[in-house]
């Protein structure tokens, strides 16, 4: 008998029929003697509907009250899934994040999990219950409802698996695994049988929407066995996310091409080139709870510097406002300019550690298509570039082909 945590995304619970299909799958695992904890998202489209509803009342919804609103989507789902399990004759019980006591910090709309009190769930599992937990949500130490940001139900699923020391965490979604890139952009993209946590962490952070980055961080930190599966297929091995680089993975220099359309580039021009200037620019940005991604600093001939960085497109206007109102005059910068029509493309693979020429091949491939590189960032196992958004899909296609990712060897 194993303890399995299954997480189902919005499309997997998007209708009564799909919820009943989830219940049948859970019943099958229970019939095999396994203990099952189900973590669910809101029904497909529900969170967006609630956000739009909030914006009709308040153009910039108060973060605390927005969390109160959008957390209700998952609460609806756990009730429906639990009812569906009961209809199949199973003992079942639902839990909101607050009822579990998923304790988070107080960063409304993008909170981080601090701890989970799993004792009541353990007791219910021992008494034969299937447990259904609301993903995406928790409470802070003052009892305020918080949400974990987009894709936060993945994080809930993995965190529950870690807290319960589950044998496996299965992430059910609308795709049957992790692909070399998005098949909607490159039809030749192929499903990977396995991928390392390190690679998955890079892919998730660089724009792959299959798993949220924090869920991969949790899985890697607590050594949770993680598998991505399709909720629309009865059978299938999906993609196993593992620590081991097996022989087949050793042969693949590049495992995937990730991309992100939501990039915005900001440049602070004519900045004095002196110690502490980076902090003076990015400190106020950080204080505004804005995440910064890629950073480049160039020194010009007059001794000043241009300081460029990228942020999420949704936070572009906020970041520009902070820089113009709090930073530009304070540090004596000449101007602040921005471009919210950029995109990031990345090649990822543990094989980079043992192969040279990956960067030059990537840059040559893009140059041959007339695609200009605006920024570059590298690590041991990835190379990312910022380019004009209009060239994104072309870049992904040509890089996918250049690195032979459409080959059966994967």
Beta strands, then each sheet from edge to edge (+ up, - down):
strand 1: 3-8
strand 2: 35-40
strand 3: 92-95
strand 4: 102-104
strand 5: 113-116
strand 6: 130-134
strand 7: 137-139
strand 8: 145-147
strand 9: 168-173
strand 10: 194-196
strand 11: 226-230
strand 12: 239-242
strand 13: 256-272
strand 14: 292-299
strand 15: 304-312
strand 16: 335-348
strand 17: 375-379
strand 18: 382-388
sheet 1: 3+ 6+ 2+ 1+ 9+ 11+ 12- 10-
sheet 2: 4+ 5-
sheet 3: 7+ 8-
sheet 4: 14+ 15- 13+ 16- 18+ 17-
end
